Amino acid sequence: VQLQASGGGLVQAGGSLRLSCVASGRTFSTYTMAWFRQAPGKEREFVAGISWRGGTTYYADSVKGRFTISRDNAKNTVYVQMDSLKPEDTAVYYCARQNGIVPDTTPALYDYWGQGTQVTVSS
């Protein structure tokens, strides 16, 4: 399984970005997916997760109301739409796969990770 994240970049505060993560393999639709992020000098933190059919989503308090996670199982792709971006959202963003029914915030429960895409929000 390979996860390929893209869509990062430099944006001004208040702007928007949409990250995409394409998964290889035939079983994408049976797994929970999530986005994490890691800023310099900080631990990797959960951002948003979505169940295998998309019926359950879960967000970190810091992004709730600003970020929206979605998935297209026909395209083996998970997205996160990031609006009203803040400088504190600056980080490398990773997509990850979890063998679970609902999203979990614990990185150790995710078995495959994408390579990361840099998001930089200027003030």
C-alpha positions in Angstrom: 0.0 0.0 0.0 1.2 3.4 -0.9 -0.3 6.8 0.1 0.6 9.8 -1.9 -0.3 13.2 -0.4 -0.4 16.4 -2.4 -1.9 19.9 -2.4 0.3 21.7 0.2 1.7 25.1 -0.4 2.1 28.7 0.9 -1.0 30.6 1.7 -1.9 33.8 3.6 -3.8 33.6 6.8 -7.5 33.3 6.1 -6.9 31.5 2.9 -7.8 27.9 1.9 -6.1 24.8 0.6 -7.3 21.3 -0.2 -5.0 18.4 0.4 -5.5 15.1 -1.4 -4.2 11.6 -0.6 -4.3 8.9 -3.2 -4.0 5.3 -2.1 -2.8 2.3 -4.1 -4.4 -1.1 -3.8 -7.9 -2.4 -4.0 -9.0 -2.3 -0.4 -9.0 1.5 0.2 -12.7 1.6 0.7 -12.6 -0.8 3.7 -10.3 1.4 5.8 -10.6 4.4 8.0 -8.4 7.3 6.9 -7.1 10.3 8.6 -4.9 13.4 8.4 -2.2 14.2 10.9 0.2 17.1 11.0 3.6 17.8 12.6 5.1 21.2 13.2 8.8 21.7 13.8 9.7 20.6 17.3 6.2 19.2 18.0 4.7 15.8 18.1 2.6 14.5 15.3 -1.0 15.4 16.1 -4.4 14.1 14.8 -6.3 16.6 12.5 -9.3 14.8 11.1 -10.5 11.3 10.4 -13.2 9.6 8.3 -14.7 6.1 8.5 -14.5 3.7 5.6 -17.9 4.7 4.1 -17.6 8.3 5.2 -20.4 8.2 7.6 -18.4 9.1 10.6 -15.9 12.0 10.8 -13.9 13.3 13.7 -11.9 16.5 14.1 -9.4 17.9 16.4 -10.8 20.8 18.4 -8.2 23.2 16.8 -9.6 22.7 13.3 -13.3 22.0 14.0 -15.5 24.3 11.9 -12.6 25.2 9.5 -11.5 21.8 8.1 -13.6 19.3 6.3 -12.5 15.7 5.6 -14.1 13.7 2.8 -13.3 10.7 0.6 -14.1 9.3 -2.8 -13.7 5.5 -2.6 -14.1 5.2 -6.4 -10.9 7.3 -6.8 -9.1 5.8 -3.8 -8.7 9.3 -2.5 -9.2 11.1 0.8 -9.3 14.9 1.0 -9.2 17.6 3.6 -10.5 21.0 2.7 -8.8 23.6 4.9 -10.5 27.0 5.2 -9.8 30.1 7.4 -6.2 29.0 7.7 -4.1 30.3 10.6 -0.3 30.6 11.0 -0.6 27.9 13.7 -1.8 25.5 11.0 1.7 25.5 9.5 3.0 22.0 9.5 3.8 18.9 7.4 0.5 17.1 6.8 0.3 13.4 6.5 -2.5 11.0 5.5 -2.7 7.6 7.2 -4.6 4.4 7.1 -6.2 2.8 10.1 -7.5 -0.7 10.4 -10.5 0.3 12.6 -14.1 1.1 12.3 -14.0 4.7 13.5 -11.1 7.3 13.4 -8.7 7.2 16.3 -6.4 10.0 17.4 -3.5 7.8 18.2 -0.8 7.7 15.5 0.4 4.2 16.6 -2.9 2.7 15.4 -2.2 3.7 11.8 -0.3 1.2 9.7 0.5 3.1 6.5 1.5 6.7 6.1 1.9 9.1 3.2 5.1 11.0 2.6 3.7 14.3 3.9 3.0 17.7 2.2 4.1 21.0 3.6 1.5 23.6 4.5 2.8 27.1 5.4 0.4 29.9 6.4 1.8 33.4 6.5 0.5 36.1 8.8 
